[in-house]
């Protein structure tokens, strides 16, 4: 199999919708590109950023949404909110390339850690994270409270 070249770019407000097909795989509740772009616009006010990987034809096949956060537990770090690759492009290294890009961005910002959560059923993603140097230091708990 030939090596796949990975072209990674960060999207801005004018190109946000390019990430929609890849992130729709992870977030199927998003109704369409316009709703997605509006949600990202709101999240950008809180520091959310989007980077994408293109295939050889220039199509966005993988996307990572992340932000700089600070916590008492870990100090300042990058948190990856969203990372997904289109099914037809999986296994070609696009997610790994995005993770490496985020690592480089964290280092550029003077940070020493990158964090993420992953659904318990996403076994292939877990293998990718573990092989990329991530460890499982904690469990994430959630409690649904219903309507206010």
PAVEXTI-49899 format. One line per 2 residues: number of its first residue (from 1); their letters; for each residue x, y, z of N, C-alpha, C. Coordinates in steps of 0.02 Angstrom, whole numbers. Layout:
NUM> a> X,Y,Z,X,Y,Z,X,Y,Z | ...;
% end
This chain:
1> xx> 42,-59,0,0,0,0,44,62,0 | 29,110,-42,68,171,-48,57,215,14;
3> xx> 108,253,32,102,299,88,53,354,70 | 12,373,118,-37,425,109,-9,490,136;
5> xx> -12,543,95,10,608,117,-48,641,154 | -33,676,208,-84,707,249,-76,782,249;
7> xx> -125,815,220,-125,888,218,-172,912,273 | -145,944,324,-183,967,381,-188,1043,378;
9> xx> -248,1069,387,-258,1141,391,-308,1157,446 | -302,1217,473,-351,1240,522,-404,1280,484;
11> xx> -467,1267,499,-522,1302,468,-538,1366,504 | -564,1414,467,-588,1476,498,-663,1481,488;
13> xx> -692,1537,507,-765,1545,504,-792,1539,432 | -751,1552,382,-773,1547,313,-769,1477,284;
15> xx> -733,1432,318,-724,1364,292,-749,1310,340 | -781,1330,394,-804,1284,446,-844,1225,418;
17> xx> -889,1239,371,-935,1187,346,-898,1129,313 | -836,1138,293,-797,1084,262,-789,1025,310;
19> xx> -790,1038,376,-782,985,425,-846,948,439 | -903,973,416,-967,944,433,-974,870,416;
21> xx> -958,847,355,-967,775,341,-929,729,389 | -867,746,405,-829,703,450,-857,705,521;
23> xx> -874,764,545,-898,769,614,-971,747,621 | -1008,746,566,-1077,719,567,-1075,644,585;
25> xx> -1021,610,566,-1013,539,584,-1010,530,660 | -979,577,694,-972,574,766,-1031,606,803;
27> xx> -1059,657,773,-1113,696,804,-1175,695,759 | -1208,636,753,-1264,630,705,-1325,673,721;
29> xx> -1328,701,780,-1385,744,798,-1383,811,762 | -1327,829,732,-1323,893,696,-1364,889,633;
31> xx> -1410,935,625,-1460,932,570,-1431,948,502 | -1380,989,499,-1354,1007,433,-1294,1053,440;
33> xx> -1262,1069,383,-1202,1110,384,-1212,1179,415 | -1269,1210,404,-1281,1277,432,-1286,1274,508;
35> xx> -1323,1224,535,-1328,1216,607,-1259,1201,636 | -1221,1159,603,-1154,1143,625,-1110,1206,628;
37> xx> -1111,1246,574,-1070,1306,571,-1090,1355,626 | -1155,1360,640,-1178,1405,694,-1154,1380,762;
39> xx> -1158,1315,774,-1135,1287,837,-1060,1299,846 | -1022,1288,792,-949,1300,796,-936,1375,807;
41> xx> -975,1419,776,-966,1490,787,-974,1507,861 | -1025,1478,893,-1035,1490,965,-977,1462,1005;
43> xx> -954,1401,988,-900,1370,1025,-834,1407,1015 | -826,1439,957,-764,1477,945,-757,1534,995;
45> xx> -814,1561,1019,-810,1615,1069,-780,1589,1134 | -779,1522,1143,-749,1491,1201,-682,1458,1184;
47> xx> -654,1475,1126,-587,1451,1108,-585,1389,1064 | -642,1364,1042,-644,1304,1001,-611,1317,933;
49> xx> -572,1268,910,-538,1272,846,-549,1207,808 | -545,1210,742,-554,1151,699,-495,1143,652;
51> xx> -468,1083,650,-416,1066,602,-441,1005,563 | -423,1002,499,-447,947,457,-390,917,417;
53> xx> -401,854,397,-355,819,353,-390,809,286 | -354,823,233,-379,813,165,-350,750,135;
55> xx> -388,719,89,-360,663,52,-323,691,-9 | -298,647,-52,-259,668,-110,-300,712,-158;
57> xx> -366,704,-158,-409,744,-202,-427,811,-172 | -407,824,-109,-423,887,-76,-488,886,-37;
59> xx> -518,827,-31,-580,820,7,-564,813,81 | -601,848,124,-592,840,196,-618,772,216;
61> xx> -575,731,246,-594,663,265,-590,650,340 | -560,697,376,-553,689,448,-551,758,480;
63> xx> -579,764,541,-581,829,574,-569,821,648 | -537,872,677,-525,874,749,-546,943,775;
65> xx> -590,943,824,-610,1004,858,-579,1004,927 | -547,1058,946,-511,1060,1009,-511,1131,1038;
67> xx> -489,1136,1100,-485,1201,1133,-431,1201,1187 | -407,1260,1202,-360,1269,1256,-401,1279,1320;
69> xx> -388,1239,1371,-424,1244,1434,-375,1243,1492 | -399,1264,1550,-359,1263,1611,-401,1231,1665;
71> xx> -370,1184,1702,-405,1152,1757,-357,1146,1816 | -385,1138,1875,-344,1127,1934,-306,1062,1929;
73> xx> -337,1011,1899,-307,945,1895,-247,943,1848 | -251,976,1790,-199,968,1739,-168,1034,1716;
75> xx> -188,1089,1745,-162,1153,1722,-187,1169,1652 | -148,1206,1615,-168,1225,1547,-151,1169,1499;
77> xx> -198,1150,1457,-189,1095,1410,-237,1102,1352 | -227,1063,1300,-275,1059,1245,-322,1001,1260;
79> xx> -386,1015,1249,-437,962,1256,-467,952,1187 | -466,890,1163,-496,873,1098,-568,853,1112;
81> xx> -614,895,1087,-686,882,1094,-711,832,1043 | -686,837,983,-713,800,926,-655,776,882;
83> xx> -658,712,862,-609,686,814,-643,628,778 | -648,634,712,-680,581,674,-655,582,602;
85> xx> -655,523,571,-636,514,501,-694,481,465 | -705,502,403,-757,470,362,-742,396,356;
87> xx> -793,353,358,-782,281,356,-738,258,297 | -747,285,238,-709,264,179,-635,282,184;
89> xx> -618,329,229,-549,352,235,-514,326,297 | -548,284,336,-518,258,397,-462,209,382;
91> xx> -415,205,428,-358,160,420,-303,187,375 | -308,250,356,-258,280,312,-213,329,348;
93> xx> -222,336,414,-178,379,453,-200,451,461 | -261,468,437,-283,537,442,-292,559,515;
95> xx> -323,518,557,-333,535,627,-266,541,663 | -220,496,648,-153,499,678,-118,564,658;
97> xx> -125,584,595,-94,646,572,-125,706,609 | -190,704,619,-222,759,657,-199,760,729;
99> xx> -193,701,760,-169,699,829,-98,726,834 | -56,709,785,13,736,784,12,811,775;
101> xx> -34,837,732,-40,909,721,-61,944,785 | -109,915,822,-131,944,885,-74,943,936;
103> xx> -37,888,938,21,884,983,70,942,967 | 85,951,904,131,1004,884,103,1073,903;
105> xx> 38,1082,896,7,1146,915,12,1156,990 | 1,1104,1029,8,1109,1102,80,1129,1120;
107> xx> 128,1097,1090,198,1114,1104,214,1186,1083 | 187,1207,1025,197,1275,1002,170,1325,1053;
109> xx> 115,1307,1086,84,1351,1136,118,1345,1205 | 169,1302,1210,204,1293,1273,169,1246,1321;
111> xx> 126,1203,1295,89,1156,1337,122,1088,1338 | 108,1049,1389,139,983,1396,89,926,1395;
113> xx> 23,942,1388,-27,889,1389,-84,902,1339 | -110,846,1313,-170,846,1271,-217,794,1302;
115> xx> -281,811,1309,-331,767,1339,-389,757,1291 | -424,701,1300,-486,689,1263,-527,636,1300;
117> xx> -591,634,1286,-636,580,1309,-657,543,1247 | -675,479,1255,-699,439,1198,-753,392,1222;
119> xx> -805,386,1182,-860,342,1198,-835,271,1209 | -866,236,1258,-842,170,1276,-847,119,1219;
121> xx> -890,131,1170,-901,85,1115,-852,97,1056 | -812,148,1058,-769,167,1001,-701,132,1006;
123> xx> -701,66,1000,-641,26,1010,-584,42,961 | -601,53,898,-549,70,850,-516,137,868;
125> xx> -555,184,890,-528,249,912,-482,239,972 | -504,196,1019,-462,184,1078,-395,155,1059;
127> xx> -394,109,1011,-330,81,987,-286,137,959 | -316,182,920,-279,238,891,-250,281,946;
129> xx> -290,299,997,-265,342,1050,-209,308,1089 | -218,245,1106,-167,210,1144,-102,204,1104;
131> xx> -108,190,1039,-48,185,998,-16,253,985 | -53,307,998,-26,375,990,1,402,1056;
133> xx> 5,361,1107,36,381,1170,-12,403,1225 | -77,401,1212,-125,419,1264,-131,363,1315;
135> xx> -148,381,1377,-161,334,1430,-231,347,1456 | -258,301,1495,-325,308,1524,-317,322,1598;
137> xx> -313,387,1618,-299,403,1688,-362,407,1732 | -421,407,1701,-482,417,1741,-543,392,1703;
139> xx> -599,389,1737,-663,376,1706,-701,442,1703 | -742,450,1652,-784,509,1645,-855,490,1666;
141> xx> -885,527,1712,-953,512,1735,-1000,567,1711 | -1062,549,1698,-1113,595,1675,-1179,580,1709;
143> xx> -1216,631,1727,-1282,622,1756,-1330,667,1718 | -1381,637,1688,-1432,676,1653,-1484,699,1703;
145> xx> -1499,764,1702,-1546,793,1749,-1615,806,1720 | -1622,798,1654,-1687,812,1624,-1696,885,1612;
147> xx> -1757,904,1593,-1772,974,1578,-1771,1016,1642 | -1746,1078,1637,-1745,1122,1696,-1815,1145,1715;
% end
